[in-house]
Amino acid sequence: MDWFHCNRCFRRSGRSFLVSSCGHICCDGCLTPKRCCVCGASCDHLAISDQMKPREQVFFQDPVKLIQSRMEHIAQVPIGLFQRKQKERVLAYFKHQSTGLEKKLKETTDQLRSSFSREISKLKRENAELKKPLSQWRVNINMRRPYQGITSSFSNPKRVSLPVAITSPGWHFFPFGLIRIIVLF
């Protein structure tokens, strides 16, 4: 470990070393009780030795060797294979779901298009049927007007004619033709 040294006197070997709870390494010659010899913070010290817990020893191991040992462990246990199989299963499930949903969407879209097409055709036929009587009515109105000079309330929507309650006998013009009125007593 070429990086290992006392953070105060920079010695690299020959003495025992401790690590402080604030993260500094010091040799037993620079050690100050309950205080860090580097930053002066109040702290505890842990002797760096083979008796440290594995989670503490990790900080003093070569990272390359640590990674290699972990990779060997992973290779022995089929963790990667297990996780890959799980991912493949979930992807296959979602692909299957997606295919089913796309099929349902296409069916629904086709049904709606067909339904709309039928409804449009029905409305066009109904519209044509409704236009026939209107067209016939216009033809009949034009045929019933024998005189161009005479206008009726049908041809001029602004003019309104009201029926007369009592009329004298004789010929009278009405919008739909000439009528003779006879009064019987």
C-alpha positions in Angstrom: 0.0 0.0 0.0 2.0 2.9 -1.3 -0.5 5.4 -0.1 -0.4 4.4 3.6 1.3 6.9 5.9 0.8 9.0 9.0 -1.2 12.1 8.1 0.9 14.3 10.5 4.6 13.2 10.3 4.2 11.3 7.0 6.0 8.1 8.2 5.2 5.0 6.3 6.5 2.2 8.4 8.2 1.2 11.6 5.5 2.1 14.0 1.9 1.0 14.7 -0.8 3.1 13.1 -4.3 4.1 14.2 -7.3 5.6 12.3 -9.4 8.3 13.9 -13.2 8.5 13.7 -12.8 11.6 11.6 -10.8 9.6 9.0 -7.2 10.5 9.6 -4.3 8.0 10.0 -1.7 8.7 12.6 1.3 6.8 14.0 1.6 6.0 17.7 4.3 8.7 18.0 1.9 11.4 16.9 -1.2 10.1 18.7 -3.0 12.5 21.1 -5.7 11.0 23.3 -9.3 11.8 22.5 -8.2 14.3 19.9 -7.2 14.0 16.2 -3.5 14.9 15.7 -4.3 16.3 12.3 -7.5 18.3 12.6 -7.8 18.6 16.4 -11.4 17.3 16.4 -12.6 15.3 19.4 -12.6 11.6 18.2 -11.9 7.9 19.0 -9.0 5.9 17.6 -8.9 2.3 16.2 -5.7 0.4 15.9 -5.0 -0.8 12.3 -4.3 -4.5 12.5 -5.5 -7.9 11.4 -8.0 -8.0 14.3 -10.2 -5.3 12.8 -13.7 -6.3 11.6 -14.0 -7.2 7.9 -16.0 -4.0 7.2 -13.2 -1.9 8.6 -10.4 -3.9 6.9 -12.0 -3.2 3.5 -10.7 0.4 3.7 -7.1 -0.8 3.8 -7.3 -3.5 1.0 -6.2 -3.0 -2.6 -9.4 -2.2 -4.5 -8.3 -4.2 -7.6 -7.9 -7.3 -5.4 -11.2 -6.6 -3.7 -13.0 -6.4 -7.0 -11.3 -9.6 -8.3 -12.4 -11.5 -5.2 -16.0 -10.2 -5.6 -16.0 -11.2 -9.2 -14.8 -14.7 -8.4 -17.6 -15.0 -5.8 -20.2 -13.8 -8.3 -18.9 -16.3 -10.9 -19.2 -19.1 -8.4 -22.8 -18.2 -7.5 -25.1 -17.9 -10.6 -26.3 -14.4 -9.5 -25.8 -12.8 -12.9 -27.5 -15.7 -14.7 -30.4 -15.6 -12.3 -30.9 -11.9 -12.6 -30.6 -12.1 -16.4 -33.3 -14.8 -16.6 -35.6 -12.7 -14.4 -35.1 -9.7 -16.7 -35.8 -11.8 -19.8 -39.0 -13.2 -18.2 -40.3 -9.8 -17.3 -39.5 -8.4 -20.8 -41.2 -11.4 -22.4 -44.3 -10.8 -20.3 -44.5 -7.1 -21.2 -43.9 -7.8 -24.9 -46.8 -10.3 -24.8 -49.0 -7.8 -23.0 -48.1 -5.1 -25.5 -48.9 -7.4 -28.5 -52.3 -8.2 -27.0 -53.1 -4.6 -26.3 -52.0 -3.6 -29.8 -54.3 -6.3 -31.3 -57.3 -5.1 -29.1 -56.6 -1.5 -30.2 -56.6 -2.4 -33.9 -59.9 -4.4 -33.5 -61.6 -1.5 -31.6 -60.3 1.0 -34.1 -61.6 -1.1 -37.0 -65.0 -1.6 -35.3 -65.3 2.2 -34.7 -64.4 3.0 -38.3 -67.0 0.5 -39.5 -69.6 1.9 -37.1 -68.9 5.5 -38.1 -69.0 4.6 -41.8 -72.5 2.9 -41.4 -73.7 5.9 -39.4 -72.5 8.4 -42.0 -74.2 6.4 -44.8 -77.4 6.2 -42.7 -77.4 10.0 -42.1 -76.7 10.7 -45.8 -79.7 8.5 -46.8 -81.9 10.2 -44.2 -80.7 13.6 -45.4 -81.6 12.7 -49.0 -85.0 11.5 -47.9 -85.6 14.7 -46.1 -84.6 16.8 -49.1 -87.1 15.1 -51.4 -90.3 16.5 -49.8 -88.7 19.9 -49.5 -87.8 19.9 -53.2 -91.3 18.6 -54.1 -92.8 21.3 -52.0 -90.8 24.0 -53.8 -91.9 22.7 -57.2 -95.5 22.7 -56.1 -95.3 26.2 -54.8 -93.9 27.4 -58.2 -96.6 25.6 -60.1 -99.4 27.0 -57.9 -98.5 30.6 -58.7 -100.3 31.2 -62.0 -99.7 34.9 -62.0 -96.2 36.4 -61.5 -97.6 39.7 -60.3 -99.4 38.1 -57.4 -97.3 37.4 -54.4 -98.2 35.1 -51.5 -97.1 34.9 -48.0 -95.2 31.7 -48.9 -92.9 33.6 -51.4 -92.4 36.6 -49.1 -91.7 35.5 -45.6 -91.8 39.1 -44.2 -95.4 39.5 -45.2 -98.1 37.9 -43.1 -101.7 37.7 -44.1 -104.4 37.1 -41.5 -107.7 35.4 -42.2 -110.8 37.7 -42.2 -113.5 36.6 -39.8 -116.5 37.8 -41.9 -116.4 38.1 -45.7 -118.9 39.2 -48.3 -119.9 36.8 -51.0 -117.9 36.8 -54.2 -114.5 35.8 -55.6 -111.5 36.1 -53.4 -107.8 35.7 -54.0 -105.9 33.4 -51.5 -102.3 32.5 -51.6 -103.2 29.0 -52.9 -105.7 30.1 -55.5 -109.0 31.8 -56.4 -112.1 30.8 -54.4 -115.7 31.8 -54.6 -117.4 32.4 -51.3 -121.1 31.9 -51.0 -123.0 32.9 -47.9 -126.1 31.0 -47.1 -128.8 32.4 -44.8 
